[in-house]
Amino acid sequence: MPLTNDQITRFLRAVHPYDALPPETLLTLADDFEVWEVEKEFSVYDLGEKLAGLFIVYEGVIEVRDENDVVVSHLGLRNSFGERGLLRDGIAVTSARAEEHALLLVLPPAKFRALIADHDPARRFFDRSRGARKAKTNDLATSRVDSFMARNPITVASTVPVGEAARLMREKSISSLCITENNALSGILTSGDLVGKVLAQARPLTTPVSEVMTSAPISLPPTAIGSDVLHVMMERGIGHVPIVEAGKLIGIVTQTDLTRIQAISSAELVAEVANAATADDMAKVTARIPQLLVQLVAGGNRHEIVTRLITDIADTATRRLLALAEDTYGPPPVPYLWLACGSQGRQEQTGVSDQDNCLILDDAVTDDMRTGYFAKLAKFVSDGLDVIGYFYCPGDMMATNPRWRQPLSVWRSYFAGWIATPDPEAQMLASVMFDLRPIGGTVDLFADLQSDTLKVAAKNSIFVAHMTGNSLGHQPPLGLLRGLATIRSGEHKNQLDLKHNGVVPIVDLARLYALQGQLSEVNTRARLTAAQSAKVLSETGAADLLDAYDLIAETRLEHQARQIMAGGKPDNFLSPAALSDFERSHLRDAFVVVKSLQSAIGHGKGLLS
């Protein structure tokens, strides 16, 4: 079934990045596409073949398999494929076949390269790397207003008496009230208006707000940036700027807000936590972490920077609680080491974090010390962490559990047992404990334990095989619907789990590579980089997996930032409908990379013998 230039052009107008090209360019490009009509089971290309070009599905479904002949994607309408090979040496890195009768548009390699070279939208779209993304400074002046404005400002009607308005401002501890009619902004009343127009002129408190408010105040849209607010305030000599969208009041920015936002930095929060006298004092500081996350994401900081800065606050809080515990119960009777595992251990905390921790005690510890002093210390710290927002671990992986508050010799026996008898529980525990990182206490208690355990574990092929199987339990969400498989039922139906099906599969892969190379790094990105340097992971495999990890992790953080900005609580569940075609395509490709590397591990490639 041949397609006309007009049909191809109209189709491309609905596909990104072609929809961003000039109309005349699109007409010319449509002529460059070949049309392939293929029947069910037709082999579009095989692994290692020279590619005929970039493929776009016009009609039908295409199945893509990796080098181990494992299905990694089912592609339907508007999906493209073949670009990974084209962007390297023109050789296919997957195989593709038609699952049913299909129509494919094929852009020859030379035309594809010219498209990328000549047009920025195409270049940005096909650049799967996040490495070129430059982190900006966390500069208020360049941050969007909707990342720091106060949402849902207090409002009153224009008929309200000024006396009532003044009492409301005092009760709410605010310096202004927005005056609205049917949610539309009609005026603003400030504390300055009350002084200058009511008290100074001896007006009665029954005077309607409409007589003293500033009518039709200047406002800005949520897309404005911080410098816009600063310039308006300086030029007009005002201290309050309402934020209006589509005629409706959605927020307000005050000079106090600007001062507060400028003060929110990880260093500032760390300093305040380090000097806090109680857990309740720390809770007031950590309550500002969501806003810090929003600012860091809005400022263009890379995900590993954002999560590192957020984790630093948790580390500081833990050390401060340890110091407060020692102040309360006295100095420790023997040396100890508090360690974090999970996301804190890997320095990868986001806006959603529980606590995972344990205690290693000097072998001179007695049972009375372990169940007395150190039990009280563990409870003090874990209770404090819960108060400040790091809720108790649902799996009881905490130092308050006697099992995870043991002498060094017992910890050695734990690891030895898990490695010698890798049953399902042992695999799970070993996975968690391989992410241990010292937080406070005597670090020497951990140094030999980590290196010795890595050596023994790496030499045990049965343990490694079991760890490999365990790590493949979390699969990327790939399916028929535009290449993404969503949760089928429950509270998060039709959403993607960006934690368990997004970052966790990569965390598991990185842990395996670290085990294979006996690498001491704990952070996931650092493990992947170290695995590349140690030749545990190929250059191309590492580059692909790092790009995939960056994209998935940053998508997760951006999702959480949007939730916080909307006044909600951050989570890890994202609806694909909230993404553009561009974003879905890149996310799908990232999941395909993860699936391919899982497949390689599952087929024994790169495993220790």
TORDREN-942418 format. One line per field, with one value per residue (C-alpha): residue number from 1; residue in one letter; x, y, z. Coordinates in Angstrom, 2 decimals. Layout:
BEGIN
num	NUM ... .
residuo	a ... .
x	X ... .
y	Y ... .
z	Z ... .
END
This chain:
BEGIN
num	1 2 3 4 5 6 7 8 9 10 11 12 13 14 15 16 17 18 19 20 21 22 23 24 25 26 27 28 29 30 31 32 33 34 35 36 37 38 39 40 41 42 43 44 45 46 47 48 49 50 51 52 53 54 55 56 57 58 59 60 61 62 63 64 65 66 67 68 69 70 71 72 73 74 75 76 77 78 79 80 81 82 83 84 85 86 87 88 89 90 91 92 93 94 95 96 97 98 99 100 101 102 103 104 105 106 107 108 109 110 111 112 113 114 115 116 117 118 119 120 121 122 123 124 125 126 127 128 129 130 131 132 133 134 135 136 137 138 139 140 141 142 143 144 145 146 147 148 149 150 151 152 153 154 155 156 157 158 159 160 161 162 163 164 165 166 167 168 169 170 171 172 173 174 175 176 177 178 179 180 181 182 183 184 185 186 187 188 189 190 191 192 193 194 195 196 197 198 199 200 201 202 203 204 205 206 207 208 209 210 211 212 213 214 215 216 217 218 219 220 221 222 223 224 225 226 227 228 229 230 231 232 233 234 235 236 237 238 239 240 241 242 243 244 245 246 247 248 249 250 251 252 253 254 255 256 257 258 259 260 261 262 263 264 265 266 267 268 269 270 271 272 273 274 275 276 277 278 279 280 281 282 283 284 285 286 287 288 289 290 291 292 293 294 295 296 297 298 299 300 301 302 303 304 305 306 307 308 309 310 311 312 313 314 315 316 317 318 319 320 321 322 323 324 325 326 327 328 329 330 331 332 333 334 335 336 337 338 339 340 341 342 343 344 345 346 347 348 349 350 351 352 353 354 355 356 357 358 359 360 361 362 363 364 365 366 367 368 369 370 371 372 373 374 375 376 377 378 379 380 381 382 383 384 385 386 387 388 389 390 391 392 393 394 395 396 397 398 399 400 401 402 403 404 405 406 407 408 409 410 411 412 413 414 415 416 417 418 419 420 421 422 423 424 425 426 427 428 429 430 431 432 433 434 435 436 437 438 439 440 441 442 443 444 445 446 447 448 449 450 451 452 453 454 455 456 457 458 459 460 461 462 463 464 465 466 467 468 469 470 471 472 473 474 475 476 477 478 479 480 481 482 483 484 485 486 487 488 489 490 491 492 493 494 495 496 497 498 499 500 501 502 503 504 505 506 507 508 509 510 511 512 513 514 515 516 517 518 519 520 521 522 523 524 525 526 527 528 529 530 531 532 533 534 535 536 537 538 539 540 541 542 543 544 545 546 547 548 549 550 551 552 553 554 555 556 557 558 559 560 561 562 563 564 565 566 567 568 569 570 571 572 573 574 575 576 577 578 579 580 581 582 583 584 585 586 587 588 589 590 591 592 593 594 595 596 597 598 599 600 601 602 603 604 605 606 607 608 609 .
residuo	m p l t n d q i t r f l r a v h p y d a l p p e t l l t l a d d f e v w e v e k e f s v y d l g e k l a g l f i v y e g v i e v r d e n d v v v s h l g l r n s f g e r g l l r d g i a v t s a r a e e h a l l l v l p p a k f r a l i a d h d p a r r f f d r s r g a r k a k t n d l a t s r v d s f m a r n p i t v a s t v p v g e a a r l m r e k s i s s l c i t e n n a l s g i l t s g d l v g k v l a q a r p l t t p v s e v m t s a p i s l p p t a i g s d v l h v m m e r g i g h v p i v e a g k l i g i v t q t d l t r i q a i s s a e l v a e v a n a a t a d d m a k v t a r i p q l l v q l v a g g n r h e i v t r l i t d i a d t a t r r l l a l a e d t y g p p p v p y l w l a c g s q g r q e q t g v s d q d n c l i l d d a v t d d m r t g y f a k l a k f v s d g l d v i g y f y c p g d m m a t n p r w r q p l s v w r s y f a g w i a t p d p e a q m l a s v m f d l r p i g g t v d l f a d l q s d t l k v a a k n s i f v a h m t g n s l g h q p p l g l l r g l a t i r s g e h k n q l d l k h n g v v p i v d l a r l y a l q g q l s e v n t r a r l t a a q s a k v l s e t g a a d l l d a y d l i a e t r l e h q a r q i m a g g k p d n f l s p a a l s d f e r s h l r d a f v v v k s l q s a i g h g k g l l s .
x	0.00 1.88 1.65 1.53 3.77 0.74 -0.09 3.49 3.65 0.41 1.63 4.99 3.24 1.94 5.34 8.10 10.65 9.30 6.41 9.01 10.46 9.57 6.70 8.92 11.52 8.83 7.60 11.11 11.75 8.56 10.00 13.14 11.23 10.83 7.67 7.99 4.87 5.72 3.77 3.57 6.88 8.87 12.41 12.94 16.59 18.75 21.34 24.64 23.07 23.74 20.68 18.58 17.80 15.68 12.31 9.00 5.88 3.05 0.82 1.15 3.35 7.08 8.80 12.38 14.76 18.20 21.45 20.30 17.07 14.99 12.01 12.71 9.96 6.75 6.47 3.29 2.08 4.60 7.39 10.82 13.59 17.05 18.52 20.92 22.76 22.64 24.15 27.11 28.42 25.24 25.07 21.96 22.37 18.98 16.75 13.26 10.37 6.75 4.19 1.46 1.04 2.79 3.66 7.04 8.57 12.32 14.71 18.03 21.18 22.61 19.30 19.07 22.53 21.71 18.48 20.42 23.18 20.83 17.99 18.29 14.94 16.10 19.56 18.10 15.59 18.05 20.72 19.91 22.74 22.04 25.75 25.71 23.12 24.80 23.91 23.00 23.59 20.69 19.98 16.70 16.91 16.64 14.21 10.58 8.13 5.96 8.88 8.91 5.65 3.26 0.27 -3.38 -2.99 -5.54 -8.30 -11.33 -14.14 -14.00 -16.96 -15.14 -14.52 -10.88 -11.09 -11.97 -9.23 -6.66 -7.65 -7.36 -3.87 -2.80 -4.23 -2.54 0.73 0.67 1.34 -1.21 -4.60 -5.65 -9.08 -10.92 -14.25 -15.00 -11.33 -10.26 -7.84 -9.38 -7.08 -4.56 -4.53 -1.21 -0.23 1.11 -2.39 -3.85 -1.32 -1.31 -4.94 -6.84 -4.93 -3.22 -6.52 -8.56 -11.01 -13.49 -12.78 -16.05 -14.65 -14.94 -11.64 -12.54 -11.98 -8.38 -7.06 -4.81 -7.09 -5.91 -2.46 0.39 0.72 2.94 2.29 3.73 6.15 7.91 11.35 12.73 14.40 11.00 9.67 12.75 12.58 8.85 9.36 12.29 10.66 7.24 8.43 6.15 6.70 3.92 3.36 0.28 0.72 -2.14 -2.81 -5.68 -7.23 -7.23 -5.16 -2.91 -0.15 1.76 5.39 6.50 9.85 9.84 9.40 12.40 14.56 13.43 14.00 17.47 18.34 17.32 20.47 21.77 24.64 22.21 20.06 23.10 24.34 20.97 20.60 24.14 23.31 19.79 19.12 16.29 14.68 11.73 14.12 15.56 12.06 11.49 14.62 13.99 10.46 12.17 13.79 10.91 11.39 15.13 14.43 12.19 14.82 17.64 15.62 14.38 17.99 18.95 21.16 21.90 20.12 23.25 23.94 20.37 20.25 23.74 22.84 19.59 21.36 23.97 21.20 20.11 23.73 24.13 20.85 21.96 25.31 23.61 21.19 24.10 25.77 22.56 22.16 25.68 24.89 21.83 23.24 26.93 29.95 29.80 31.31 33.03 33.61 30.64 29.80 26.40 25.88 23.16 22.01 19.33 19.07 20.87 23.73 24.01 23.60 20.51 17.72 14.89 11.72 10.51 12.76 12.49 15.40 17.59 20.46 22.45 25.13 28.47 29.85 33.37 33.89 34.56 30.87 28.92 25.31 24.36 25.93 24.25 20.78 21.24 23.28 23.31 19.63 18.76 21.10 19.56 16.02 16.94 18.38 15.71 12.90 14.54 14.89 11.19 10.28 12.22 10.69 12.69 9.98 10.61 11.67 8.65 11.00 12.49 15.96 17.05 19.53 16.58 16.21 18.65 19.54 21.09 22.89 25.73 29.49 31.81 32.41 28.68 28.49 31.32 29.39 26.26 28.01 29.80 26.49 24.68 27.45 27.77 23.99 22.39 18.71 16.13 16.39 20.19 20.12 17.83 19.86 23.16 21.78 20.78 23.97 26.26 25.03 26.30 28.02 29.49 27.75 29.04 31.41 34.58 34.97 37.76 35.12 33.92 37.00 38.17 34.62 33.76 36.90 36.99 33.32 33.72 36.66 34.85 31.56 33.15 34.82 31.60 29.98 26.86 26.30 26.88 24.43 21.79 22.43 22.02 18.67 17.52 18.54 16.38 13.24 12.58 11.90 11.63 8.02 8.04 4.84 2.57 1.11 3.52 6.29 5.42 3.64 1.75 0.48 -2.70 -4.73 -4.89 -4.24 -1.62 -3.39 -2.18 0.98 4.68 6.62 9.78 11.41 10.91 10.67 12.81 15.89 15.94 16.80 19.82 20.77 20.72 22.86 25.38 25.63 26.38 29.08 30.61 30.60 32.17 34.93 35.28 34.64 34.23 31.93 28.36 26.68 25.01 26.46 29.90 29.63 28.79 31.67 34.07 32.82 33.58 37.09 37.71 36.56 33.77 31.35 32.09 32.54 29.34 27.38 28.45 27.69 24.21 23.41 24.66 22.53 19.52 20.04 20.42 17.21 15.10 16.45 15.95 12.43 11.66 12.99 11.20 7.96 8.44 9.26 6.04 4.03 5.60 4.99 1.33 1.09 1.12 3.39 6.08 5.90 7.38 4.28 4.04 1.29 2.69 -0.11 1.72 4.67 5.08 5.79 9.39 9.66 7.90 10.19 13.33 12.04 11.11 14.58 16.14 14.07 15.11 18.78 18.19 16.26 19.07 21.74 19.55 19.21 23.00 23.48 20.68 22.37 25.62 27.55 30.03 29.28 32.09 33.07 .
y	0.00 3.06 6.28 9.73 12.60 14.29 11.23 10.96 14.69 14.65 11.61 13.21 16.33 14.13 12.60 14.24 15.63 16.06 18.17 20.81 21.13 24.00 23.10 23.33 21.03 18.52 18.40 17.69 15.14 13.27 12.59 11.11 8.34 4.95 2.94 -0.73 -2.90 -6.09 -9.20 -10.96 -12.58 -10.50 -9.85 -6.09 -6.58 -9.08 -8.49 -7.42 -6.46 -3.18 -1.04 0.22 3.36 4.74 2.98 4.54 2.43 3.85 0.83 -2.52 -3.83 -4.59 -6.91 -6.00 -8.58 -8.08 -9.93 -12.82 -13.19 -11.83 -9.60 -6.09 -4.09 -4.19 -1.05 0.40 3.52 6.43 4.52 4.65 2.03 1.35 4.67 3.13 1.24 4.16 6.50 4.12 2.36 1.67 -1.95 -3.28 -3.89 -5.64 -7.64 -6.63 -8.51 -7.74 -9.24 -8.51 -6.84 -3.48 -0.30 1.20 4.52 4.18 7.15 6.13 6.48 9.46 11.33 10.47 11.87 15.02 15.47 15.40 17.65 20.31 20.48 21.06 19.39 16.17 16.42 16.89 14.09 11.47 12.44 9.86 11.08 13.18 13.71 16.86 18.42 21.23 21.77 25.33 27.04 27.05 30.65 32.18 34.77 32.09 29.74 29.64 31.39 28.28 26.51 28.85 30.85 30.41 28.49 29.03 32.51 33.69 35.66 37.76 39.49 43.23 43.80 42.52 45.26 46.26 45.36 41.77 41.69 42.92 40.21 37.56 38.75 38.60 35.08 33.77 35.67 37.15 40.66 40.76 39.55 39.01 40.30 38.05 37.80 34.29 33.35 36.27 38.76 42.21 43.76 43.34 44.63 44.88 45.77 49.02 49.84 49.30 51.69 54.37 54.33 53.26 54.17 57.29 58.59 57.50 55.50 53.28 49.55 48.94 50.46 47.94 46.55 47.81 51.44 50.96 48.05 48.44 47.68 45.66 45.03 44.04 40.27 37.71 34.30 31.09 30.85 34.04 33.69 35.04 38.01 39.10 39.27 41.12 43.66 44.33 44.80 47.17 49.18 49.52 49.71 46.84 43.78 41.46 40.04 37.85 34.99 34.59 31.92 32.02 34.86 32.89 33.62 30.61 32.01 34.96 35.91 38.29 39.78 37.45 34.48 35.61 35.92 32.52 30.81 32.32 30.93 27.37 25.54 22.15 23.84 26.00 23.00 20.93 23.75 24.10 20.35 20.07 22.65 21.48 20.71 18.21 16.02 18.41 21.25 19.13 18.37 22.08 22.08 18.83 20.04 22.35 19.46 19.20 22.86 22.26 19.35 21.56 24.30 21.89 20.25 23.59 24.77 21.97 20.05 16.46 13.74 12.45 15.96 16.42 13.06 13.51 16.91 15.57 12.53 14.76 16.25 12.77 11.89 15.05 14.42 10.89 12.06 14.81 12.29 10.00 12.91 13.75 10.09 10.06 13.27 11.55 8.11 8.90 7.88 4.46 1.62 0.18 1.51 1.28 2.21 3.33 2.45 3.26 0.96 1.36 4.71 6.57 4.09 4.68 8.48 8.37 9.73 11.61 13.18 9.75 7.95 5.58 4.60 1.52 1.23 -1.03 -1.03 -2.79 -3.12 -3.83 -7.50 -6.47 -5.64 -7.62 -8.75 -6.25 -3.42 -4.60 -4.93 -1.97 1.05 0.32 -0.66 2.69 4.54 2.79 3.60 7.23 7.67 5.71 7.45 10.79 9.95 9.04 12.38 14.33 12.52 9.33 6.87 3.46 0.74 -1.48 -4.49 -3.60 -3.19 -0.90 -0.88 -1.13 -4.75 -6.85 -8.82 -5.71 -4.55 -7.03 -7.37 -7.35 -11.10 -11.77 -9.53 -11.54 -14.73 -13.19 -12.46 -15.81 -17.61 -15.65 -16.39 -20.08 -20.71 -18.26 -18.95 -16.28 -14.48 -14.55 -13.06 -10.27 -9.49 -9.60 -7.22 -4.75 -5.09 -4.69 -1.08 -0.32 3.03 4.26 7.32 7.84 6.13 4.10 3.56 0.98 -1.54 -1.69 -1.43 -5.05 -6.42 -4.83 -5.84 -9.38 -9.98 -8.81 -11.16 -14.21 -13.42 -12.78 -16.21 -18.09 -18.74 -20.25 -17.17 -14.88 -16.90 -16.63 -12.90 -12.59 -14.35 -12.21 -9.02 -9.90 -9.84 -6.21 -5.77 -2.53 -1.66 -2.58 -3.64 -3.21 0.21 2.63 0.37 0.98 -1.39 0.24 -1.16 -3.11 -2.64 -1.00 2.51 3.17 1.57 2.80 4.32 3.47 2.62 4.64 3.15 -0.63 -0.90 2.13 2.77 -0.47 -2.74 -0.51 -0.42 -4.24 -4.42 -1.97 -4.00 -7.14 -5.36 -4.10 -7.64 -9.02 -6.41 -6.35 -2.62 -0.70 1.98 2.01 4.78 3.35 5.78 5.49 1.69 1.85 4.22 2.05 -1.08 0.59 1.54 -1.97 -3.50 -5.35 -3.55 -2.67 0.92 0.88 -1.04 1.37 4.43 3.12 2.13 5.41 7.36 5.17 5.58 9.34 9.69 7.43 8.96 12.51 11.71 10.42 13.57 15.87 14.00 14.43 18.12 18.65 16.95 19.14 22.28 21.27 21.05 17.24 14.61 13.17 9.53 7.25 6.64 8.41 8.26 7.94 10.27 13.05 12.67 14.00 11.67 12.87 11.93 8.58 7.65 8.41 6.65 3.58 3.48 3.73 0.77 -1.20 -0.63 -1.92 -4.93 -5.76 -5.68 -7.74 -10.23 -10.38 -11.03 -13.61 -15.51 -15.75 -13.08 -11.40 -13.67 -14.97 -18.57 .
z	0.00 -1.20 0.79 -0.76 0.24 1.78 3.91 5.15 5.88 7.87 9.80 10.64 11.93 14.78 15.57 17.58 16.66 13.13 14.41 15.41 11.91 9.54 7.13 4.06 5.65 6.54 2.95 1.68 4.41 3.55 0.09 1.68 3.47 1.85 2.57 3.48 3.51 5.39 6.37 9.71 10.80 8.31 9.58 9.42 10.36 12.26 14.94 13.35 10.02 8.30 8.94 6.04 7.98 10.76 11.04 12.14 12.65 10.52 11.06 12.85 15.69 15.66 18.13 19.09 20.58 22.15 21.46 23.67 21.67 24.55 23.70 24.99 23.29 21.28 19.18 17.72 15.96 15.81 17.57 15.94 16.11 14.76 15.94 18.49 15.78 13.35 15.93 16.37 13.27 11.31 12.50 14.24 17.98 18.16 15.83 14.74 13.16 12.33 14.70 12.17 8.78 9.07 7.23 8.05 7.07 6.50 6.46 4.81 6.96 5.07 5.29 9.01 9.68 7.71 9.67 12.96 11.66 10.26 12.79 16.55 17.44 15.81 17.35 20.84 20.34 19.19 21.73 24.40 26.62 29.71 30.14 28.03 30.30 32.18 35.79 36.60 39.86 42.27 41.40 42.52 39.75 37.03 38.82 37.67 39.97 40.32 41.99 44.99 45.15 48.09 46.77 47.63 49.17 51.72 50.00 51.01 49.18 48.55 50.91 54.00 56.65 57.14 60.84 59.97 57.32 59.87 62.37 59.66 58.70 62.36 62.83 59.69 60.31 56.82 55.54 52.70 51.57 47.97 47.05 44.63 42.86 41.52 41.96 39.77 41.34 41.79 44.39 47.17 50.75 52.59 56.14 54.66 53.37 56.84 58.38 55.67 54.55 57.67 60.85 59.47 58.10 61.15 59.02 60.87 61.06 59.25 56.06 53.19 51.94 48.45 49.58 50.72 48.65 45.62 42.68 39.67 41.18 38.93 38.70 36.97 35.40 36.94 34.01 35.13 36.74 39.98 38.33 36.96 40.53 41.77 38.94 39.47 43.20 42.68 39.89 41.54 45.15 46.21 48.39 47.16 43.66 42.99 40.52 38.06 35.43 32.95 34.94 38.19 41.28 42.01 44.25 45.64 46.17 48.92 49.87 52.87 50.51 48.45 51.55 52.79 49.45 49.05 52.46 51.54 50.57 51.60 53.45 55.41 56.36 57.32 59.58 61.29 61.82 63.19 65.86 66.71 70.37 69.84 67.19 67.12 66.24 63.43 62.14 61.51 59.34 57.44 56.66 54.15 52.25 49.72 48.80 48.49 46.13 43.98 43.79 42.97 40.21 38.87 38.82 36.43 38.86 37.93 39.88 41.61 42.92 44.17 45.95 47.39 48.90 50.33 51.78 53.40 55.52 56.68 57.49 59.55 61.38 62.22 63.58 65.60 67.10 67.98 69.78 71.62 72.59 74.05 75.91 77.37 78.19 78.58 76.50 74.81 76.88 73.76 70.22 67.83 64.24 62.96 59.29 56.79 54.01 51.35 49.60 52.41 52.22 48.47 48.92 46.72 48.89 47.19 48.55 49.76 52.26 55.17 57.43 57.01 59.47 61.74 64.44 64.42 67.96 69.11 69.98 73.58 73.99 76.56 76.29 78.98 76.95 73.76 75.29 77.60 76.48 72.76 72.67 74.22 71.84 68.83 69.96 70.64 67.15 65.23 67.11 66.33 62.64 62.53 64.13 61.53 58.56 57.98 58.91 60.42 57.98 57.18 57.13 60.53 59.01 61.84 64.69 67.11 65.94 68.07 64.92 63.37 66.53 66.89 67.52 64.53 64.83 64.51 61.44 59.89 60.57 59.03 55.75 55.73 56.23 53.54 51.05 51.96 51.94 49.50 50.17 49.23 52.57 52.40 48.89 50.03 53.14 51.30 48.67 51.37 53.36 50.35 50.34 53.85 54.43 57.73 59.18 62.72 65.14 64.67 60.93 61.37 62.44 58.83 56.62 56.70 56.83 53.50 51.63 53.07 52.27 48.68 48.13 49.50 47.77 44.39 44.45 45.22 41.85 43.41 45.56 42.58 40.49 43.22 43.58 39.83 39.87 42.78 40.98 37.98 40.10 39.21 35.51 33.50 32.60 28.93 27.20 24.23 25.01 23.38 24.69 28.39 30.78 33.62 36.93 36.17 39.34 42.75 43.93 41.25 38.29 34.88 36.41 36.20 39.37 38.79 41.87 41.76 37.96 37.16 39.29 41.32 38.34 37.66 41.35 41.30 38.15 39.57 42.78 40.74 38.74 42.00 43.38 40.23 40.25 44.07 43.91 47.16 45.73 47.10 45.11 41.99 39.48 41.06 40.82 37.11 36.43 38.45 36.64 33.33 34.48 35.83 32.50 34.28 31.99 28.38 27.29 25.23 27.86 30.58 28.45 27.60 31.17 32.62 30.15 30.95 34.69 34.40 32.41 34.65 37.88 36.65 35.40 38.90 40.59 38.15 38.86 42.62 42.19 40.22 42.96 45.65 43.60 43.29 47.07 47.24 48.73 46.46 45.39 42.73 40.59 37.24 34.64 31.09 30.02 31.88 29.50 26.00 23.06 23.29 26.97 26.54 23.66 25.63 28.73 26.71 25.17 28.64 29.83 26.73 27.61 31.16 29.88 27.43 30.13 32.46 29.63 29.20 32.93 32.90 30.07 32.00 30.15 32.45 35.42 37.58 37.29 .
END
